[in-house]
Amino acid sequence: QVQLVESGGGLVQPGGSLRLSCAAPGIIFNEFSMEWYRQAPGKQREMVAIITSSGSTSYADSVKGRSSISRDNAKKTAYLQMNSLKPEDTAVYYCHAFWRYSAYWGQGTQVTVSS
């Protein structure tokens, strides 16, 4: 059973920063594209950022300029650095790994932005 394990969520004040991590020890990590999604209460899950196996990145307009996705293939871990956080960034953040016909989700980590 492949597991993706997210960590780094928590409560942060508006304007603060968080770095989320997604560990994926059970996959051929360097082959997989890695994505971060988020789902706020009552809303659909939306993609936040993606980093391909070659390192290309793309971001949702809602986080562009405030977030940075990265990966460490040696550690089999993907990261999402989020800065200048806003209350509307409050959501459960999920890691998603995909390659060819394989795709895996993490269990999610809660991010709450509130004063």
C-alpha positions, 0 to 999 in steps of 0.5 A: 500500500503506497502512502503519501504522508503530509505534514507541516499544517497548522494555525497561522496568522494572516501574513504568516508562512508555512511549509508543507511536506509530502513524503512518498517513500514507497514510490519511484519518486523521481518519475512522479509529478507531484501536486498540491490540492486544497479543499475548503469547507463546502468547496470543491478540491482545487489544484494549488501547484504542480511540479513535474519530474523534470522540475517544471512548476505551475501554480493556481492564480490564487497562490501565484507569487505567494507560494513555491513548490519544490521537490527533493528526489533524494528524500522522496519529498515534495514541499509547498512553501506558502507565504503571505497567507490569507484567511481564504487559504484555510483548507485541508491540503492534499498531496497527489502523486501521479505517473502514467497510470499510477496515482496516489493521494495523501491523507491531508493536512489542515491549514488554518489562517486566522488571527 
